[in-house]
Each structure stands twice: as C-alpha cells, then as structure tokens.
Amino acid sequence: MTDTKIGPVHRQRRALVYVRQSSASQVEHNRESTRRQYALADRARDLGWHSDRITIVDEDLGLSGATAEGRGGFARMTADVALGQIGLLLGLEVSRLARNNADWYRLLDLCGLTDTLIGDADGIYHPGLFNDRLVLGLKGTMSEAELHILRARLDGGIRNKAARGELYRGQPIGFVRGEGDAEIVLDPNEEVRGAIRAVFERFAELGSARRVWRWFLMEKLDFPHRFHGGAEVRWEPPSYHTIHEVLTNPIRSMPVPTSMARRDVNAMSTRPEP
C-alpha cells in the first residue's frame, strides 16, 4: 500500500502512532477501540516503514483530549514533530489527537513547517497543502463540537434529574442516603456523628475553623472520610479543608433529630483502630 504524498524523506524519519482513550473506564471496557489504535502500527509497515522506525505513544491512555495539559504523550509527540523527527503521525481519528482547536491547529502548524504527514482512518494528509489542511481543520472543528454536544447532553440529563429531586451525589460525611426517594438522613454510625458534633462544639468554643483543626491535631484525633461515595469509613487526621467543609456545607443546616443520642467527645480518643 502506497500513497503519493509519502516520499523517501518521510520514510527516513520515524512513524509515530498515537494511542489515547478518554477515561480509565473506556480503556477497560472499550478494548476494541484500543486494539484498532495499536493496529495502526501495521498500517505504518504497509506504508513502507520498518518496524524499528515505528514508535507507539500510549502513555495518555485514560486521559481526556479536551486539553493538552497533563498529557505527557501529546507533549512528547509535539516535541518530536517540532524537531523534524517524525515523517508520519498516525491516529485512529482526529479526536484521539486533540479535542480542542487550539491544540489541534498548533499541531497542524508544526506538521506543515516540518513536512510531517498526518494519517487517520480515512487517508493521509499533508498539513502544508491547502486542501488537506482544510479537511483536517474541519475534522478538528467537528471533534471539538462533538465534545461540546456530549457535555451539553450530559449536563441536560443531570439538570433534569436534579429538577425531579432524583440527583444523588456524594453526601458530606455524617449523612447517608435514606430508603425513601430523595431522603438524606444522619449516618447511623455513632462515632461518625460524634466526630461531626465535636467540630461544631469546638467551633462554638474556639470561634474559628483553624482553631478547631489545630485542636483535632493536638488531641491526636482522627476524622471519618468516605472515598468515592463508598460505604467504608476511613479514619485519618483531618485537613483544614475538611473541617472548613463541615462548618460551611449547606446540608449541615438540616435539623438533627433529638432521638440521636449525643456522644461524649472525650470517648473519641478511646475509639479502637480499624
């Protein structure tokens, strides 16, 4: 398989295959897409590159293409292109390389200046040629618009669910979901409730979130945390942000049932280690 745009100068450089999925969930569940991206190395061989001249950059698996920030693979790829080390840049589609036009057009400019070709599932393009750059530009715009549409669709669904009172996100520590619809109740764990009460009692006494935080540290008292909405409670020394969040979260204005027995704060120091 050959392409008239590919010349000897391109094959003297490396062919780079860029592999990316937007999230860890996609990497785990959309494995066929990942396989197709890795298979682009076979396409590079069909186009005339030897295996030792083909580089696969896959360190951005699980990262969004909405920005170049944090994508080390994209940064390395861009640097190699700028240094004139890449003859062909292969991606399954434009959205794998970039999801915003700022990053995309910067890459197109570099490829045009260094005579680097770009290939996707549809063909081979030279960003230095007007018609090819026009097609690549349209593809980049469509990729950015697709991301906007997906976000708007998800945001609309979240807003509709919230309007019905059915949107559940992680409750602050001290509260859990009840059995009824849209019901949030106090945590049945007495130790957790006692830690929350200790924050408010010490705040009433000391007058500032920072002093409450320092009191917890001086008393060597841990504070409950739930990670990623899980049911498991972990006890760790609190940060200032944790104490401040307890005092300022609007849900704390919920009335506390008098049937909830107040726990002695001093008993916290005798809590057994998990």
C-alpha positions in Angstrom: 0.0 0.0 0.0 1.5 3.4 -1.0 0.4 7.0 -1.0 1.7 9.6 -3.4 2.2 12.1 -0.6 4.7 9.8 1.1 8.3 10.3 -0.1 11.7 8.9 0.8 12.3 11.8 3.2 9.3 10.8 5.2 10.3 7.1 5.5 13.8 8.2 6.7 12.1 9.6 9.8 10.0 7.7 12.3 6.3 6.9 12.0 4.5 7.7 15.3 1.3 6.0 16.3 -0.6 8.0 19.0 -3.0 5.9 21.1 -5.5 7.5 23.5 -8.7 6.8 25.3 -10.6 9.4 27.3 -11.0 7.6 30.6 -9.9 4.6 32.6 -13.4 3.1 32.1 -13.0 3.3 28.3 -9.6 1.7 28.5 -11.1 -1.1 30.5 -14.4 -1.6 28.6 -13.8 -0.3 25.0 -10.9 -2.6 24.3 -11.7 -3.0 20.6 -11.0 0.7 20.0 -7.7 0.4 21.8 -6.8 -2.7 19.7 -7.7 -0.7 16.5 -5.4 2.1 17.6 -2.4 -0.3 18.3 -3.1 -1.9 14.9 -2.1 1.4 13.2 1.5 0.2 13.6 0.7 -2.5 10.9 -0.6 0.2 8.7 2.6 2.1 9.0 4.5 -1.0 8.0 2.2 -1.4 5.0 3.1 2.2 4.1 6.8 1.4 4.0 8.1 2.0 7.5 10.3 -0.7 9.1 9.2 -1.9 12.5 12.3 -0.3 14.2 11.2 3.1 12.8 7.7 2.9 14.3 7.0 4.4 17.7 3.8 3.9 19.7 2.9 6.6 22.2 0.3 5.3 24.6 1.1 7.0 27.9 -2.1 9.2 27.5 -4.4 6.2 27.8 -7.2 7.2 30.2 -6.7 11.0 29.7 -9.2 13.4 28.0 -8.2 15.1 24.8 -10.0 18.3 25.8 -6.7 19.8 26.8 -3.0 19.1 26.3 -2.4 19.8 30.0 -1.2 16.7 31.7 -0.9 14.7 28.5 2.8 13.8 28.6 2.5 11.6 25.4 1.0 14.5 23.5 3.8 16.8 24.6 6.4 14.3 23.6 4.8 13.8 20.3 4.6 17.5 19.6 8.3 18.0 20.6 9.4 15.2 18.2 7.3 16.7 15.4 8.9 20.2 16.1 12.4 18.7 15.9 11.6 17.2 12.5 12.0 13.6 13.7 8.6 12.4 12.6 7.7 11.6 9.0 4.1 10.3 9.6 1.8 10.8 12.5 -1.0 8.2 12.8 -4.1 8.4 14.9 -7.4 6.5 14.5 -9.2 9.8 14.2 -8.6 13.5 14.9 -10.4 13.3 18.3 -7.7 10.9 19.5 -5.0 13.6 19.0 -6.9 16.6 20.2 -10.4 17.7 21.2 -9.9 21.5 21.0 -8.8 23.6 18.1 -6.0 25.4 20.0 -4.0 22.2 20.4 -5.1 20.9 17.0 -4.1 23.9 14.9 -0.8 24.2 16.8 0.0 20.6 15.8 -1.1 21.3 12.2 1.2 24.3 12.0 4.2 22.3 13.3 3.5 19.4 10.9 3.2 21.9 8.0 6.5 23.5 8.9 8.4 20.3 9.3 6.9 18.4 6.4 5.2 15.9 8.7 2.2 13.9 7.3 -0.9 13.1 9.3 -2.9 9.9 8.8 -6.2 8.7 10.1 -8.7 6.0 9.2 -9.7 7.9 6.0 -6.3 8.7 4.5 -3.0 10.5 4.5 -2.8 14.3 4.7 -0.1 17.0 4.3 -0.9 20.0 6.6 1.2 22.1 4.3 -1.2 21.7 1.4 -4.3 23.9 1.4 -6.9 21.3 0.6 -5.5 18.8 3.1 -5.3 21.5 5.8 -8.9 22.5 5.1 -10.1 18.9 5.6 -8.0 18.5 8.8 -9.3 21.8 10.1 -12.9 20.7 9.5 -12.3 17.4 11.2 -10.8 19.3 14.2 -13.8 21.6 14.4 -16.2 18.7 14.3 -14.2 16.9 17.0 -14.4 20.0 19.3 -18.1 20.4 18.5 -18.8 16.7 19.3 -17.2 17.2 22.7 -19.4 20.2 23.3 -22.5 18.3 22.3 -21.7 15.4 24.6 -21.1 17.7 27.5 -24.4 19.6 26.8 -26.3 16.3 26.6 -24.8 15.0 29.9 -25.4 18.4 31.6 -29.0 18.4 30.4 -29.6 15.0 31.8 -28.1 16.0 35.2 -30.2 19.1 35.3 -33.5 17.2 34.6 -32.7 14.6 37.2 -31.9 17.4 39.7 -35.2 19.1 38.9 -37.1 15.9 39.8 -35.2 15.6 43.0 -33.5 12.4 41.9 -29.9 13.5 41.5 -27.7 11.9 44.1 -24.1 12.9 44.5 -21.8 12.1 47.4 -23.3 13.3 50.6 -20.9 15.0 53.1 -19.6 12.8 55.8 -22.2 12.4 58.6 -25.1 11.9 56.1 -26.2 8.9 54.1 -29.0 8.1 51.7 -32.2 7.0 53.3 -34.6 4.4 52.0 -37.2 6.9 50.6 -36.9 8.9 47.5 -34.6 12.0 47.8 -34.1 11.1 51.5 -30.9 12.0 53.3 -30.5 11.0 56.9 -27.9 11.2 59.6 -25.2 8.5 59.5 -26.3 5.6 61.8 -22.6 5.3 62.8 -22.4 6.9 66.3 -18.7 7.5 66.0 -19.1 9.4 62.8 -21.9 11.6 64.3 -19.8 12.2 67.3 -16.9 13.5 65.2 -19.2 15.9 63.4 -20.7 17.2 66.6 -17.2 17.6 68.0 -16.4 20.0 65.2 -19.4 22.2 66.0 -18.9 22.1 69.7 -15.2 23.1 69.4 -16.2 25.8 66.9 -18.7 27.3 69.4 -16.0 27.3 72.0 -12.9 28.4 69.9 -14.6 30.6 67.3 -12.6 29.6 64.1 -12.2 26.6 61.8 -8.4 26.8 62.1 -8.5 26.5 65.9 -10.9 23.5 65.6 -8.5 21.9 63.1 -5.5 22.5 65.4 -7.5 21.1 68.3 -8.0 17.8 66.5 -4.3 17.6 65.7 -3.2 18.4 69.2 -5.6 15.8 70.6 -4.4 13.3 68.0 -8.0 12.6 67.0 -8.8 11.1 63.6 -11.8 12.2 61.4 -14.0 10.0 59.3 -13.7 10.1 55.5 -15.6 8.3 52.7 -13.9 8.0 49.4 -15.7 7.9 46.0 -19.1 7.6 47.6 -18.3 4.2 49.1 -19.8 2.9 52.3 -16.5 2.2 54.0 -15.4 4.8 56.6 -11.7 5.6 56.9 -10.3 7.4 59.9 -7.4 9.8 59.2 -6.1 13.1 60.7 -8.3 15.9 59.3 -7.1 18.6 57.0 -8.1 22.2 57.4 -10.2 22.0 54.3 -12.1 19.0 55.8 -13.0 21.0 59.0 -14.0 24.1 57.0 -16.2 22.0 54.7 -18.0 20.5 57.7 -18.7 24.0 59.0 -19.8 25.6 55.7 -21.7 22.8 53.8 -25.3 23.9 53.4 -26.6 20.4 54.2 -25.5 21.0 57.8 -28.5 23.2 58.3 -30.7 20.1 58.4 -32.4 19.6 61.8 -30.8 17.0 64.0 -33.4 14.6 65.4 -33.4 14.7 69.2 -33.6 10.9 69.3 -29.9 10.9 68.2 -28.0 10.5 71.4 -25.1 12.9 71.8 -21.8 11.1 72.0 -19.2 12.1 74.6 -16.3 13.8 72.6 -13.7 12.5 75.1 -14.6 8.9 74.1 -13.2 9.6 70.6 -9.7 9.1 71.9 -10.6 5.6 73.0 -12.0 4.5 69.6 -10.4 1.3 68.5 -8.2 1.4 65.4 -9.8 -0.1 62.3 
